[in-house]
């Protein structure tokens, strides 16, 4: 069916214009009845964050997402667009997407007075109804609300004439969703300018007696540290925000791994087959989990989920680089590759002020060792292999992320104690491939996992020199 092109055709079609909040509420109800996912790709929030957001939308509230960095706040805000209709009618050429039946801007009112029911309309797609603004200290009232256009004044129009005004981002998002990221970063003067928008739903420009009744959904994000009574957001503005929803980091390791797999770039198509065992994924996520509880890390800034994602990509890349250099066709990340995650972790965390700059790698190394130990102990109980561990006396094992897979295969064939414990690890895992070509690099990864796990449980000594690691049997049991 052809879409209406004039106000008359729109009225005859029976179309009813509803507010953006009513529109989102109705579409949410449909999704809830059909059990359609509200935020596809958002993991770990089903029982915590999402019900709060749903309640806020059903209540027709403006929303503020309160959480540390890397907690999917922006992704959630952008996903709200799916609660809008596919398209809505607006008066053609209107700067603020005016309702064809009840225009509020002067230009559209004059157009309707001139053309009446034959005023042309256009159809606005849902993607064009979402606007996003990153709050920075240099944002002005003119950016958000509007300003007098001096060019139009110079053309001879009076200042009191509404047509001399240049609309800001908020009126241009009329009948849509405006997202403001990091709301407390707005200066207090700008925060005050939002009072009327959030409460009375209108704006005033330069104090002239022109009031535009707007229909806009305001959604924001903020850091908890900036949202306290001592923070940088004025109390009356907080009072006008309907619902404040607190986000969080993944509560389980499984949720964290799902986030990694969804967001990390793992589709490498350069002739190298990359296989990542589950325990490598678990260690990667566990490093972030431990960092979020570490006293050496500044917890007020958080440990972003992006750290796990970037670390995972780094591990894959280093295994890929090794395979290329060694002429191997398959790549499997190893424990020795963990030394490279320092480059992808530094920008994602802030160390406690008491930590000196040259100690940051040692902190990350300690966290990595704790992560390996926790994951390793879920697969192997070292107390069940005391005899095999004792047989490692006087033996030395050299490993490195720069070594090919062949020396590890030799260890598997010549050292029956190591082979037995590696086989035990394999039996506890259900994701180890059986292809012949993948087994050499997989053995290398498993052996390093075993040796580092024994070291983390204080069964082996470990010495690092020139990017190479030597494991030896401890002489004294602890």
C-alpha positions in Angstrom: 0.0 0.0 0.0 1.3 3.4 -0.9 2.2 5.6 2.0 0.2 8.8 2.6 1.9 11.9 1.2 -0.2 14.7 2.6 -1.8 15.4 5.9 -5.2 14.7 4.4 -4.2 11.2 3.2 -2.6 10.5 6.6 -5.8 11.5 8.4 -7.9 9.4 6.1 -5.6 6.4 6.6 -6.6 6.4 10.3 -3.0 6.9 11.5 -2.7 8.0 15.1 0.3 9.9 16.3 1.4 8.9 19.8 4.2 10.2 22.0 7.6 8.6 21.7 7.4 7.1 25.2 4.0 5.6 24.5 5.3 4.2 21.2 8.3 2.6 23.0 6.0 1.3 25.7 3.6 -0.3 23.2 6.4 -2.0 21.2 8.0 -3.3 24.4 4.7 -4.9 25.4 4.6 -6.6 22.1 8.2 -7.9 22.5 7.5 -9.1 26.0 4.4 -11.0 24.9 6.3 -12.6 22.1 9.3 -13.3 24.3 11.5 -11.4 21.8 15.0 -10.5 23.1 15.0 -6.8 24.0 18.7 -6.3 23.7 20.3 -9.0 21.4 24.0 -9.5 22.3 23.8 -8.1 25.8 25.0 -10.9 28.1 24.5 -11.4 31.9 21.8 -8.7 32.5 18.7 -10.9 32.1 17.9 -11.1 35.8 19.4 -7.8 36.9 19.6 -4.8 34.5 17.0 -5.6 31.8 14.0 -5.9 34.2 14.9 -2.4 35.5 15.0 -1.0 32.0 11.8 -2.6 31.1 10.1 -1.2 34.1 11.4 2.3 33.3 10.1 2.1 29.8 6.7 0.8 30.9 6.6 3.7 33.4 7.5 6.2 30.6 10.6 7.3 32.5 13.7 9.0 31.2 16.6 6.6 32.0 20.1 7.0 33.4 22.5 4.0 33.2 24.9 4.1 36.1 28.0 2.0 35.8 31.8 1.7 35.3 33.4 1.7 31.9 33.0 -1.3 29.8 29.6 -2.4 31.1 27.7 -2.1 27.8 25.9 1.2 28.7 26.3 2.8 25.3 25.3 -0.5 23.5 22.1 -0.6 25.6 21.3 3.0 24.8 21.8 2.4 21.1 19.7 -0.7 21.2 16.6 1.3 22.4 16.2 2.3 18.8 14.5 -1.1 18.2 11.6 -0.1 20.4 10.7 2.7 17.9 8.3 2.2 15.0 10.0 1.5 11.7 9.0 4.9 10.4 6.8 7.8 11.4 5.2 10.7 9.5 6.6 14.2 9.9 5.9 17.5 8.1 8.2 17.6 5.1 11.2 19.8 5.5 10.7 20.4 9.2 13.8 20.8 11.3 12.3 19.3 14.4 10.2 16.4 13.0 6.9 18.1 13.7 3.7 16.1 14.2 1.6 16.6 11.0 -1.6 17.0 13.0 -0.2 19.4 15.7 2.9 21.3 14.5 4.7 23.3 17.2 7.3 25.2 15.3 6.4 28.5 13.6 7.5 27.5 10.1 5.3 24.4 10.1 2.4 26.2 11.5 2.6 28.8 8.7 3.0 26.0 6.2 -0.1 24.2 7.5 -2.0 27.5 7.4 -1.1 28.0 3.8 -1.6 24.5 2.4 -4.1 23.1 5.0 -4.8 19.4 4.5 -2.6 19.2 1.5 0.6 20.0 3.5 3.2 17.5 2.3 4.6 14.9 4.8 7.7 12.7 4.8 8.4 9.5 6.6 11.2 9.4 9.1 13.1 6.1 9.7 13.8 4.9 13.2 17.5 5.2 12.6 17.1 8.9 12.0 15.2 9.4 15.3 18.2 8.5 17.5 20.8 11.1 18.4 23.8 10.7 20.6 25.9 13.3 22.3 29.1 12.8 24.3 29.0 15.2 27.2 32.2 17.3 27.4 32.9 20.5 29.4 32.9 22.5 26.2 29.3 21.7 25.3 27.1 24.8 25.2 23.5 25.6 25.6 23.4 26.5 21.9 24.6 23.0 21.1 21.8 21.3 23.0 18.9 23.9 23.0 19.6 26.4 20.3 20.8 29.9 19.5 19.8 33.1 17.6 20.9 32.9 14.0 22.5 36.3 13.5 22.6 35.7 9.7 18.8 35.7 9.7 18.7 38.8 11.9 21.0 40.5 9.4 18.6 39.7 6.7 16.1 41.9 8.4 14.1 39.6 10.7 13.2 40.7 14.2 14.9 38.9 17.1 11.4 38.1 18.5 10.6 36.2 15.3 10.9 32.4 16.0 12.3 31.9 12.5 15.6 33.6 13.6 16.4 30.7 15.9 18.7 27.9 15.1 17.6 24.7 16.9 20.1 22.6 18.9 20.3 18.9 19.2 17.4 18.4 21.6 14.7 20.0 19.5 16.1 18.3 16.4 15.6 15.0 18.2 11.9 15.8 18.7 9.8 12.6 18.6 12.9 10.5 19.0 15.6 9.4 21.5 18.4 11.6 22.7 21.3 9.8 24.4 23.8 11.8 26.5 26.9 9.8 27.4 28.7 10.7 30.6 26.1 13.2 31.8 28.1 14.6 34.8 30.8 15.9 32.4 28.3 18.6 31.3 29.0 21.9 33.1 26.5 22.9 35.8 25.1 25.7 33.6 24.3 23.2 30.9 22.8 20.7 33.4 20.4 23.5 34.5 19.3 24.1 30.9 18.0 20.5 30.9 15.5 21.0 33.7 12.7 22.2 31.5 13.3 19.5 29.0 13.1 16.7 31.6 10.1 18.1 33.5 8.0 20.5 31.5 9.1 19.0 28.1 9.7 22.4 26.5 12.6 24.7 25.7 13.3 28.4 25.7 16.0 30.0 23.6 17.8 33.2 24.8 14.9 34.0 27.1 12.5 35.0 24.3 8.9 34.2 25.0 8.9 31.3 22.6 8.2 27.8 24.1 8.4 24.7 22.1 6.6 21.7 23.5 8.8 18.7 22.7 8.3 15.0 22.6 11.7 13.4 23.3 13.0 10.5 25.3 16.2 11.4 27.3 18.5 8.5 28.1 21.9 9.1 29.8 24.9 7.3 31.1 27.2 8.2 34.1 30.0 6.8 36.3 29.0 6.1 39.9 31.9 8.2 41.2 30.4 11.2 39.5 26.9 10.5 40.6 27.3 10.8 44.3 26.3 13.8 46.4 29.9 15.0 46.1 29.9 14.3 42.4 29.6 16.7 39.4 25.8 16.4 38.8 23.4 18.9 40.3 20.7 17.4 42.6 17.7 18.9 40.8 18.7 17.2 37.6 19.0 13.9 39.3 15.5 14.4 40.7 14.1 14.9 37.3 15.4 11.6 35.9 12.7 8.9 36.2 14.8 5.8 36.6 18.5 5.2 37.5 19.6 1.7 36.4 22.8 0.3 37.8 24.9 -1.9 35.5 27.6 -4.3 36.4 30.4 -6.5 35.1 29.8 -10.2 34.2 28.8 -12.1 37.3 30.0 -15.4 36.0 33.0 -16.5 34.0 30.7 -18.1 31.4 29.0 -14.7 30.8 32.4 -13.1 30.4 33.5 -15.7 27.9 30.3 -15.2 25.9 31.0 -11.4 25.8 34.6 -12.2 24.6 33.4 -14.5 21.8 30.7 -12.1 20.6 33.0 -9.1 20.4 36.6 -10.3 19.8 37.9 -10.5 16.2 38.6 -14.1 15.8 37.8 -14.7 12.1 41.4 -14.9 10.9 41.4 -16.0 7.2 45.1 -15.9 6.3 45.9 -19.6 5.9 46.5 -20.3 9.6 43.9 -22.4 11.4 43.5 -20.9 14.9 42.1 -23.1 17.7 41.6 -21.6 21.2 41.1 -24.2 24.0 38.4 -23.4 26.6 41.0 -23.1 29.4 42.7 -20.2 27.5 39.3 -18.4 27.3 38.7 -19.1 31.0 42.1 -17.7 32.0 41.6 -14.6 29.8 38.3 -13.8 31.6 39.6 -14.8 35.0 42.4 -12.3 34.7 39.9 -9.5 34.4 37.8 -11.0 37.2 40.7 -11.1 39.6 41.8 -7.6 38.5 38.4 -6.3 39.6 39.1 -7.3 43.1 42.8 -6.5 43.3 44.0 -3.9 45.8 46.7 -2.9 43.3 44.1 -1.8 40.8 42.1 1.4 41.1 38.6 0.0 41.4 36.8 3.4 41.1 37.6 3.4 37.4 36.8 -0.3 36.9 38.3 -2.9 34.7 36.6 -2.8 31.4 35.2 -5.8 29.6 37.2 -4.5 26.7 40.3 -5.7 28.5 39.3 -9.4 28.2 38.3 -8.8 24.6 41.6 -7.2 23.6 43.7 -9.7 25.6 42.0 -12.5 23.8 42.7 -11.0 20.5 46.3 -10.5 21.5 46.7 -14.1 22.5 45.3 -15.2 19.2 47.5 -12.8 17.2 50.7 -14.0 19.0 49.9 -17.6 18.3 49.2 -16.7 14.7 52.5 -14.8 14.4 54.4 -17.8 15.9 52.8 -20.2 13.4 53.6 -18.0 10.5 57.3 -17.6 11.6 57.7 -21.4 12.3 56.0 -22.4 9.1 53.1 -24.2 10.9 49.6 -24.4 9.5 47.8 -24.4 12.9 48.0 -22.0 15.9 47.0 -22.6 19.5 47.6 -19.9 22.2 49.9 -20.9 25.0 50.5 -19.8 28.6 53.8 -18.2 27.4 51.7 -15.9 25.2 50.3 -14.3 28.3 53.3 -12.0 28.5 52.0 -10.1 25.5 48.7 -9.2 27.1 50.5 -6.5 29.1 50.3 -4.3 26.0 46.6 -4.7 25.6 45.9 -4.4 29.4 47.7 -1.2 30.3 45.2 1.2 28.8 42.2 -0.7 30.3 43.2 -0.4 33.9 44.4 2.2 36.3 46.9 1.1 39.0 46.7 2.2 42.6 48.7 5.4 43.2 50.9 3.5 45.6 52.1 1.2 42.7 55.3 2.5 41.0 55.4 2.6 37.2 58.0 -0.2 36.9 55.8 -2.5 39.0 52.8 -2.6 36.8 54.0 -5.7 34.8 54.7 -7.6 38.0 51.2 -6.8 39.2 49.7 -8.2 36.0 52.1 -11.2 36.1 50.8 -12.0 39.6 47.2 -11.7 38.5 47.9 -13.9 35.5 49.5 -16.6 37.7 46.5 -16.5 40.1 44.1 -16.9 37.1 46.0 -19.9 35.7 46.0 -21.5 39.2 42.3 -21.1 39.6 41.5 -22.5 36.2 44.1 -25.3 36.4 42.8 -26.6 39.7 39.4 -27.0 38.2 40.8 -29.5 35.7 43.5 -31.3 37.7 44.0 -32.1 41.4 47.8 -32.1 42.0 47.4 -34.1 45.2 46.4 -37.1 43.0 49.7 -36.9 41.1 52.3 -36.7 43.8 54.2 -39.6 42.6 54.4 -38.3 39.0 55.5 -34.9 40.3 58.3 -36.4 42.4 59.5 -38.2 39.2 60.2 -34.7 37.7 63.2 -34.3 40.0 66.3 -33.1 38.2 64.3 -32.5 35.1 64.3 -29.2 33.3 61.6 -28.0 30.9 62.3 -25.0 28.6 59.3 -23.2 27.1 58.8 -20.1 25.1 56.2 -18.4 22.9 58.9 -18.3 20.2 59.4 -22.1 20.2 57.9 -24.3 17.5 55.7 -27.2 18.5 58.2 -30.1 17.8 60.1 -29.8 21.2 56.8 -30.2 23.0 55.8 -33.2 21.0 59.2 -34.7 22.0 58.4 -34.1 25.7 55.1 -36.0 25.2 56.9 -39.0 23.7 59.8 -39.1 26.1 58.4 -38.0 29.5 55.7 -40.4 30.6 54.9 -38.4 33.8 54.2 -35.3 31.8 52.3 -37.3 29.2 50.2 -38.9 31.9 49.2 -35.6 33.4 48.5 -34.0 30.0 46.3 -37.0 29.1 44.4 -36.4 32.4 43.9 -32.8 31.4 42.6 -33.8 28.0 40.2 -36.2 29.5 38.6 -33.4 31.6 38.2 -31.2 28.5 35.6 -31.8 25.8 36.8 -29.2 23.3 40.2 -30.6 22.3 40.2 -31.4 18.6 41.4 -34.8 17.3 42.7 -33.7 13.9 46.3 -34.8 13.5 47.6 -31.4 12.2 46.3 -29.6 15.3 47.8 -31.9 17.9 51.4 -30.6 17.9 50.5 -27.0 18.8 47.8 -28.3 21.1 50.3 -30.4 23.0 52.5 -27.3 23.3 49.6 -25.4 24.8 48.6 -28.2 27.2 52.2 -28.8 28.4 52.7 -25.1 29.2 49.3 -25.1 31.0 50.4 -28.1 33.0 53.8 -26.7 33.9 52.4 -23.3 34.9 49.7 -24.9 36.9 52.2 -27.0 38.8 54.3 -23.8 39.4 51.2 -21.9 40.6 50.6 -24.7 43.0 54.2 -24.4 44.2 55.3 -27.8 42.8 57.8 -26.5 40.3 60.4 -23.7 40.3 60.2 -21.1 37.5 62.9 -18.9 36.1 62.4 -16.4 33.3 65.4 -15.2 31.2 65.3 -13.5 27.8 61.7 -14.3 27.1 62.3 -18.0 27.8 60.9 -19.8 30.9 62.6 -22.7 32.7 60.6 -25.0 35.0 62.4 -27.3 37.4 61.3 -29.6 40.2 61.2 -28.0 43.7 63.6 -29.7 46.0 61.7 -28.9 49.2 57.9 -29.6 49.4 55.9 -26.7 50.7 
